[in-house]
Amino acid sequence: MLKVEHLAKVYEGGVLALEDVSFEVPPGQFLAVIGLSGSGKSTLLRCINRLIEPTEGRITWNGEDITNASQEDLRRIRRRMGMVFQHFNLVERSKVLTNVLSGRLGYTNPAMSLVNRFSRDDVDRAYAQLDRVGLREKANNRADELSGGQQQRVGIARAMIQSPELILADEPVASLDPVLAHSIMQYLETINQEEDVTVLCSLHFLDLVHRYADKAIALNEGRLVFEGPPSEIDDEKFKEIYGKEAERVG
C-alpha cells in the first residue's frame, strides 16, 4: 500500500506546487493522475521517489516511511520503483543495451557501475526486457537512432529490469502520436495486469484514463479535486479539473 498524507511542495520563490494532497494506492492498482500542465502531476510523482524533496507531509509504502528514509534506505527503496519519463531520459549517445542496463545500477557494485561492467545475469535480463518490448535487434544501436516510440519502449525496459513493485510513469505518452500512445499504454497495462505491478501514470487525455486506469485522481493548482473511478468524471467534475473553457474530448 502506498499512502500519501498531507503532501505539500513549495518551490524556491514561494511557488506552491502541491497543497495538502492525500490518497492511497493499493497494490496492483493502475492509478491515473490527471490535470492541466502545471497542476502538480510531475511534482507529485517525483516526490514519491524523492527525486523532489517534499516540503511537508508523509509518504509511506508498505509501512516504510519514504519521506524520512536515509540515503542508504532510499537507494534500497528506489530499486523497487521504476520510473518512466515523458522525454525518455536516455543517454542518447550510448547503446540501447547500456541504457536498459542502467536500471540495474541500484543492484550493482558502485565501482563496477562506473565503468559499465554488469554481470552476465544482468545482461541476460536486459535482453529479456528488450525482447518484451520488441527491440532486441536494436540492442547495439545508439539510443538517438531510435524513434520516439522506440525510445519510450527502451525506457519501459529500463524500468522493468529493476523487477519493480511500483512504476511511476510521468506523462509517458505526451510526446507521442495517438497510435504510439496506445502501444505504450498497452505495455504498461500488461505489466500491471500480468505481473501485478502497481502503476501511477500521469496523463492528459481522458480517453486514455477511461481505457487503462482502475482509478483516477485529479490535481488543480496543486490541490486534489477528484478521487475515484474514471467513470465518475462527469461534465461538472471535468470543468472543475480542467476549467470552464476546456472542451471535453473522449
Phi, psi and omega per residue, in radians:
M1 nan 2.243 3.016
L2 -1.738 2.229 3.131
K3 -2.167 2.182 3.054
V4 -1.946 2.128 -3.023
E5 -2.200 2.018 3.013
H6 0.919 0.776 -3.072
L7 -1.328 2.363 3.073
A8 -2.413 2.556 3.031
K9 -2.441 2.139 3.057
V10 -2.051 2.089 3.115
Y11 -1.420 2.911 3.103
E12 -0.970 2.414 -3.092
G13 1.608 0.032 3.077
G14 1.459 0.237 3.138
V15 -1.289 2.078 -3.111
L16 -1.544 1.982 -3.104
A17 -1.724 -0.607 3.110
L18 -2.404 2.473 -3.124
E19 -2.426 1.934 3.003
D20 0.918 0.916 -3.121
V21 -1.631 2.194 3.125
S22 -2.385 2.350 3.030
F23 -2.932 2.941 3.116
E24 -2.239 2.578 3.108
V25 -2.264 1.910 3.110
P26 -1.239 2.773 3.123
P27 -1.008 2.405 3.062
G28 1.499 0.008 -3.134
Q29 -1.424 2.600 2.977
F30 -1.855 1.817 -3.072
L31 -1.846 2.185 3.031
A32 -1.645 2.387 3.059
V33 -1.935 2.038 -3.016
I34 -2.126 2.871 -3.139
G35 2.586 2.934 3.127
L36 -1.163 2.847 2.963
S37 -1.009 2.359 -3.111
G38 1.496 0.086 -3.114
S39 -1.415 -0.235 3.116
G40 1.993 0.107 -3.058
K41 -1.076 -0.895 -3.107
S42 -1.149 -0.699 3.108
T43 -1.046 -0.753 3.132
L44 -1.033 -0.887 -3.102
L45 -1.086 -0.675 -3.094
R46 -1.345 -0.374 2.996
C47 -1.240 -0.569 -3.085
I48 -1.099 -0.671 3.079
N49 -1.804 0.186 3.064
R50 1.048 0.545 2.842
L51 -1.163 -0.475 2.972
I52 -2.108 2.339 -3.138
E53 -1.454 2.154 3.071
P54 -1.100 2.668 3.070
T55 -1.485 -0.728 3.115
E56 -2.510 2.894 3.047
G57 1.744 -3.092 -3.030
R58 -2.465 2.410 3.047
I59 -2.177 2.142 3.095
T60 -2.150 2.561 3.130
W61 -2.372 2.069 -3.073
N62 0.888 0.709 3.076
G63 1.452 -0.042 -3.105
E64 -1.756 2.282 -3.082
D65 -1.400 1.847 -3.132
I66 -1.260 -0.663 -3.041
T67 -1.102 -0.504 -3.126
N68 -1.908 0.218 -3.108
A69 -1.220 2.473 3.037
S70 -1.191 2.924 3.131
Q71 -1.067 -0.656 3.116
E72 -1.145 -0.789 3.118
D73 -1.171 -0.638 -3.139
L74 -1.126 -0.678 3.095
R75 -1.055 -0.728 3.126
R76 -1.168 -0.741 3.135
I77 -1.102 -0.741 -3.096
R78 -1.151 -0.402 3.072
R79 -0.990 -0.568 -3.042
R80 -1.699 0.116 3.118
M81 -2.085 1.915 3.045
G82 -1.503 2.619 3.120
M83 -2.241 2.313 3.070
V84 -2.076 2.231 -2.982
F85 -1.843 2.686 3.123
Q86 -1.059 -0.771 -3.076
H87 -1.786 0.467 2.941
F88 1.309 -0.723 3.066
N89 1.013 0.697 3.095
L90 -1.659 2.748 2.977
V91 -1.471 1.767 -2.894
E92 -1.095 -0.560 -3.080
R93 -1.508 -0.089 3.125
S94 -1.618 2.798 3.106
K95 -1.148 2.703 3.063
V96 -0.988 -0.792 -3.129
L97 -1.030 -0.736 3.134
T98 -1.124 -0.687 3.095
N99 -1.082 -0.742 3.124
V100 -1.146 -0.758 -3.125
L101 -1.085 -0.418 3.125
S102 -1.075 -0.348 3.052
G103 -1.186 -0.216 3.115
R104 -1.677 0.066 -3.057
L105 -1.044 -0.569 3.124
G106 -1.186 -0.253 -3.123
Y107 -1.856 -0.062 -2.954
T108 -1.829 2.556 3.005
N109 -0.944 2.182 -3.059
P110 -0.964 -0.647 -3.133
A111 -1.125 -0.681 3.134
M112 -1.261 -0.614 -3.108
S113 -1.170 -0.502 3.141
L114 -1.090 -0.509 -3.136
V115 -1.910 0.329 3.084
N116 0.969 0.721 3.065
R117 -1.736 2.024 -3.110
F118 -2.128 2.713 -3.128
S119 -1.242 2.835 3.076
R120 -1.048 -0.645 3.120
D121 -1.101 -0.727 3.122
D122 -1.152 -0.697 3.117
V123 -1.109 -0.737 3.094
D124 -1.084 -0.702 3.091
R125 -1.060 -0.736 -3.118
A126 -1.100 -0.774 3.116
Y127 -1.112 -0.647 3.137
A128 -1.117 -0.697 3.128
Q129 -1.253 -0.610 3.057
L130 -1.166 -0.636 3.017
D131 -1.008 -0.762 -3.059
R132 -1.052 -0.669 -3.114
V133 -1.741 0.217 3.023
G134 1.250 0.564 -3.064
L135 -2.240 0.350 -3.118
R136 -0.995 -0.669 -3.089
E137 -1.217 -0.191 3.124
K138 -1.734 0.152 -3.010
A139 -0.966 -0.641 -3.072
N140 -1.744 0.102 3.017
N141 -1.352 2.647 2.955
R142 -1.215 2.567 -3.088
A143 -1.052 -0.599 -3.083
D144 -1.346 -0.002 3.037
E145 -1.532 -0.111 -3.083
L146 -1.644 2.733 3.033
S147 -1.255 2.954 3.128
G148 -1.030 -0.785 3.136
G149 -1.103 -0.696 3.106
Q150 -1.160 -0.693 3.118
Q151 -1.102 -0.660 3.118
Q152 -1.204 -0.576 3.058
R153 -1.139 -0.623 3.022
V154 -1.088 -0.709 3.101
G155 -1.058 -0.688 3.098
I156 -1.180 -0.744 3.102
A157 -1.057 -0.714 3.120
R158 -1.094 -0.711 3.107
A159 -1.169 -0.706 -3.042
M160 -1.324 -0.366 3.113
I161 -1.198 -0.266 3.064
Q162 -1.310 -0.169 -2.978
S163 0.944 0.966 -3.012
P164 -1.328 2.746 2.964
E165 -1.705 -0.284 -3.090
L166 -2.482 2.350 3.019
I167 -2.053 2.268 3.027
L168 -1.824 1.954 -3.094
A169 -1.928 1.898 -3.021
D170 -1.636 1.639 -3.101
E171 0.826 1.015 -2.999
P172 -1.210 -0.249 -3.100
V173 -2.086 0.181 -3.044
A174 -1.121 -0.509 -3.095
S175 -1.765 0.239 -3.090
L176 -1.999 2.713 3.087
D177 -1.307 2.903 -3.009
P178 -1.000 -0.665 -3.129
V179 -1.150 -0.815 3.116
L180 -1.153 -0.611 3.120
A181 -1.021 -0.802 3.132
H182 -1.140 -0.630 -3.139
S183 -1.139 -0.688 3.105
I184 -1.197 -0.737 3.122
M185 -1.100 -0.599 3.119
Q186 -1.173 -0.610 3.036
Y187 -1.084 -0.793 3.134
L188 -1.129 -0.670 3.115
E189 -1.100 -0.760 3.129
T190 -1.085 -0.787 3.108
I191 -1.035 -0.766 3.141
N192 -1.109 -0.821 -3.005
Q193 -1.438 -0.661 -3.047
E194 -1.541 -0.469 -3.108
E195 -2.012 0.058 3.085
D196 1.018 0.596 3.077
V197 -1.484 2.221 3.066
T198 -1.191 2.373 -3.127
V199 -2.184 2.215 2.937
L200 -1.958 2.064 -2.985
C201 -2.296 2.070 3.072
S202 -1.463 2.365 -3.041
L203 -2.465 2.703 3.060
H204 -1.694 -0.672 -2.892
F205 -1.719 2.257 -3.079
L206 -1.153 -0.504 -3.135
D207 -1.110 -0.632 3.079
L208 -1.213 -0.671 3.122
V209 -1.082 -0.822 3.134
H210 -1.116 -0.633 -3.069
R211 -1.316 -0.646 -2.934
Y212 -2.012 -0.408 -2.972
A213 -1.618 2.491 2.979
D214 -1.360 -0.607 -3.033
K215 -2.609 2.728 3.103
A216 -2.319 2.577 2.872
I217 -2.152 2.604 -3.112
A218 -2.198 2.425 3.088
L219 -1.991 2.483 3.022
N220 -2.416 2.015 -3.095
E221 0.914 0.717 3.046
G222 1.462 -0.050 -3.137
R223 -1.861 2.512 3.079
L224 -1.322 2.070 -3.085
V225 -2.026 -0.089 3.095
F226 -2.754 2.491 3.004
E227 -2.619 2.099 3.141
G228 2.827 -3.012 3.100
P229 -1.134 2.522 3.116
P230 -0.971 -0.523 -3.113
S231 -1.113 -0.315 -3.128
E232 -1.511 -0.003 3.107
I233 -1.440 1.552 3.124
D234 -1.508 -3.077 -3.070
D235 -1.059 -0.695 -3.128
E236 -1.140 -0.786 3.136
K237 -1.170 -0.642 3.102
F238 -1.022 -0.773 -3.129
K239 -1.178 -0.565 3.094
E240 -1.176 -0.623 -3.114
I241 -1.352 -0.835 -2.947
Y242 -1.860 -0.159 -3.141
G243 1.788 2.659 -3.041
K244 -1.152 -0.420 -3.102
E245 -1.503 -0.152 -3.083
A246 -1.240 2.553 3.112
E247 -1.835 2.192 -3.102
R248 -1.371 2.244 3.059
V249 -2.231 2.128 3.108
G250 1.426 nan nan
